[in-house]
């Protein structure tokens, strides 16, 4: 209802001005262009991105010399809808026409964000290596937060840490550096080899000491029972083979578990770094 009332108010205002007339020129006489642009911005601010897209498109189509802040608004609306291909299309259509530094920076940032979020990694790398439109440059924490996100995604942690080091007074950047500095990956093959020699040792190496102790005791106790049963009952009895089979099974589980424990340890560390990188990006999001 609120949107309907706004539209009725705009139509009444246009009629009062005598500007709502028919014309052969597309969108000519639909209304004051500043009013259309303001209405689009208000729709975007209220979260009505689809309505904002419609109004921004109408404004840009109907103006030979538009206010290019509408391009940034249109990109923002498409970006909010996660239509990253549309953001790229808007950039390609209007980017080269923008001559205002502030607008260019906003348009560049939204375009770079869309490339990154849309998994257009080669295009993102190529764009970030350039200078953007009107030579506006792609520097500062907002653009570096995107570079950091890309580096962390590719597990290029040293590059991400070097970028974060440019902002020593930023606590989020400092937290990311700390997380990367504490990154100590474990070797899954080494964990497996250690548990092959001493059951449970690979889990302990992967910082899972209680699980390692359980593996050592379970495998060891079953192996002792099996050896005792074989010495007492001989190889023709059933019980020694039951214990022996259970011991072999636990030994195999111990090997697999140690390998997976090292992988999980690494994943947990990488998840922590990714979360810190996400927090940095959210701080400087467009």
Helices and strands as residue ranges (DSSP letters): H 2-17, H 33-45, H 49-61, H 69-80, H 84-94, G 95-97, H 101-117, H 121-129, G 133-135, H 141-153, H 157-164, H 171-181, H 188-197, H 201-205, H 209-233, H 238-283
